[in-house]
Amino acid sequence: MYTELLANIAILVLSGFVGFAVISKVPNTLHTPLMSGTNAIHGIVVLGALVVLGKVENPPWGLQVILFVALVFGTINVVGGFVVTDRMLGMFKSKPTPTAPAVSDVTAAVSEKGGDR
């Protein structure tokens, strides 16, 4: 039993190191598409937790707690990821250029102030 647990912990730790190594080598311009991809993966995690929680008959309370925590953290991560992605994409949008007032608006403003004297 402990060998399986240790193998799972080793896989978790190694995947953390591999993930860090991969993410640190991504150029800054590709972080937005990478974030969108990870949002999709976390959406699948949330969906998987919902499916497992709904399929198991009389799940032990430990499994319910783990699945609930996975749902909460996965949902927070998905929503936060989409908010940050939206902000990053907003930086690439062009700013609207201010339009000059029409000539008729300028002459109306001057005549109201008594500028034709």
Secondary structure, DSSP 8 states (H G I E B T S, - for coil): -HHHHHHHHHHHHHHHHHHHHHHHTS-GGGHHHHHHHHHHHHHHHHHHHHHHHHHSSS--HHHHHHHHHHHHHHHHHHHHHHHHHHHHHHTTS---------HHHHHHHHHHTTTT-
